[in-house]
């Protein structure tokens, strides 16, 4: 049994309420339930968290070092601004997958750049909340092949 980490950045606590035409009506609790089911079915544990505070995301990334077999992260708006989150991810030894519910490349130009993408092994954008499950399943499969 291994631990996998899923982190969510600012405003994702409003998922299902904020701009449903972009993000849909599913909530972050729905995302967590889906991901827990995937992890548990594969015999793994999940740490799932959301914060509107950059430092908390950084602290959770630091805590994942040496404990977590991989991180799925939706940094929200920190995607486009946070060198500090990038630096924390660069200090994390296991794989990282970046997830975005919307297709950031079809949105405003400032959303096209991601600091996190320079560290992530993969980026999933535009699949709605299903992107989380795809990312987590990939990490679990990758871990199983390497174990």
N, C-alpha and C positions, 0 to 999 in steps of 0.2 A: 504494500500500500504506500502510495506517495501522495504528497500534497501538491495541489495546483492552486495558483493565485489568480483571481480576477479582480481587477481594479477599475473603478469608474470615476471620472473627473467631474468637474462642475456642471451643475444643472441636470445631471442624469437622475437625480432624485425626483425630478419633475416629469420623468418619462411617463407617457400616457396622458399627461395634462398639457405639457408645453408643446406647441406647434405640432399637433398630431398629424397634420397634412404632410409633414416632413418625417417625423419620428414614429408615427403610428400611435395606437391606443394601448399597446401592451405596456406594463409597468416594469420597473426595475425588479420588483418582487417576482414577476413572471420570468424575467431573464434569469434571476437567481434559481428559481425552481427548476427551470429547464437545464441549467448547468449542473445543479446538484444531482439531478436524475442521471445525467451523462456520466458524471464522476463516480457516483455510487454504483451504477451498472458496471463500470469498469473496475470497481474495487478501490477507488481512490478517494481522498479527502479534498475538500475545497475550502479555501479562504476567499470570501466574496465581500467586497467593501466599496463604498462610495464616499467621496468627500468633495466639498467645494473649496477645500484648503490645499494648496500645493504642498505644503510641508507634510501634511498627513500622508499624501500619496508617496512622497519621498521616504517617509519613515516606514511605510508598509513595504516598499521596494527593498529597503535596507533589511527589514526583518525577514524578507523572503530569501535572502542570501543564505546559502547552505541548507535551507529547509525545503524550498519549493522546487519542483521539477520543471516549472515553467510559469510564465506570466502571460495572461491575456489582459491587455490594457486598452481601455477607451478613455484617453486623456481629456476628452471634450475639448474645450477651447484652449487648454494648456498644450494641445498638439502643436499649435502654431506659435507658441510663445515661450515654452519652458525649456531652456537649456538645463536647468536644475534637474528636471525629471529625466532628461536625456542622460545627464551625468550619473544619476542614480542607476538607471537601467544599464549603463555601460559598466557599472561595478557589479552587476548581477551576472552570475556565471552561466545560467541556463537559458534556454530559448525564450524569446519574447514574440508575441503576435499582437499587432496593433489592429483594433477593430473600431469601425465607425458605422453607425446605424444608417446614416445617409451616405450618398456618394459625394464625398467632399470635393471631388473634381468637377461636379456639375453645379457647384454652388459658387459663392463669391470667391474672387481670385485670392484673397488673403487666406482662404481655407485650403488652398492647393498645396501649400508648403507644410511639411510635418517634420519637426525635429526628431520625433520618436521613430519615424521611418528609417532614419540612418542607423538605428540599432536593431529594429525589428527584423526577424527572419521572414516574416510575411505580413501583408496588410490586407485586411478584408474591409471593403467599404461598399455600402449600398444594398446589403442583403437584409436590412432590417435587423431585428433582434436575433434572427437565425445565424447571423455572422458569429455571435458568441459561441454557439454550439459547434459550428464548423471549426473555429479556432481551437476550442478546448479539445475536440475530438482529434484534431491534428496533433496537438501536443501529447495527448495520451497515446496515440498510435506511435508517434516518434519515440516516446519514452519506452513503450513496450518493445519496440524493435531493438533499442539500445541496451536493454536490461538482460 
